Amino acid sequence: MNIVIFGPPGAGKGTQSKFIVKKYSLYQLSTGDLLRNEIKNQSKLGTKISSIINNGELVSDEIVGDLIEKFIANDTYKDKIIFDGYPRTLDQAENLDKLLKKYNQKIKIVLKLSVSLETVKKRILERKNKEQRTDDSEDIAIKRFKNYEKSSEPVISYYNQSNLLKVINGEGSISEINSEISGIIEAI
Ligand code: B4P
């Protein structure tokens, strides 16, 4: 079962993905983590994307598309992926369908975590204290949230049309959201 988890920055995509991975023996494909790894390893790609991420912008569809294809093509992960942070744009959503078709797979469900800008700001400032992520500041959080609002609408309608979308109230506690997600997955 392949799952997409979608939502604004700081909605809890990574937090909930880790829980789903453990409970349902899936593999997490976090584009944010993959990109941060490139930066950490000071690869050529890392140098290119570092300023983009720290400026609150999205990395190009082409770069992220290449990173995810390597993961999808790997037989170990076949039909066991939770896509955390991908797709973020309509082009990425269409690319994901193309890639999954190429490797004979499908998306079973799209979980959308809804949270307000106020909550996002609060969580990102708390995360900054714990993880020291260079893109975690109030200004960047606001910018990323606004960018999300612009690019997410077409992605939401895309998945709504194919009846894959489940909207979850992301304002609850981590365990309340865990339970809601489990209920949805187990009802499939
Ligand atoms: P991501 O790594 O995807 O980061 P995120 O959206 O900020 O966070 P997430 O929603 O996973 O929140 P988390 O669980 O940590 O992206 C980073 C950057 O990479 C992007 O800005 C972009 O530049 C680039 N990028 C990534 N994917 C891309 C793509 N497809 N295309 C182009 N560029 C891409 O939760 C946040 C905090 O809240 C945590 O500290 C957590 O403990 C806390 N929290 C979570 N749920 C909570 C709850 N229910 N209650 C209270 N606290 C909670």
Boltz pocket constraint, residues with backbone or C-beta under 6 A from the ligand:
constraints:
  - pocket:
      binder: B
      contacts: [[A, 7], [A, 8], [A, 9], [A, 10], [A, 11], [A, 12], [A, 13], [A, 14], [A, 15], [A, 16], [A, 30], [A, 31], [A, 32], [A, 33], [A, 35], [A, 52], [A, 53], [A, 56], [A, 57], [A, 58], [A, 59], [A, 60], [A, 61], [A, 64], [A, 84], [A, 85], [A, 86], [A, 87], [A, 88], [A, 92], [A, 123], [A, 124], [A, 126], [A, 127], [A, 135], [A, 144], [A, 170], [A, 171], [A, 172], [A, 173], [A, 174], [A, 177]]
      max_distance: 6.0
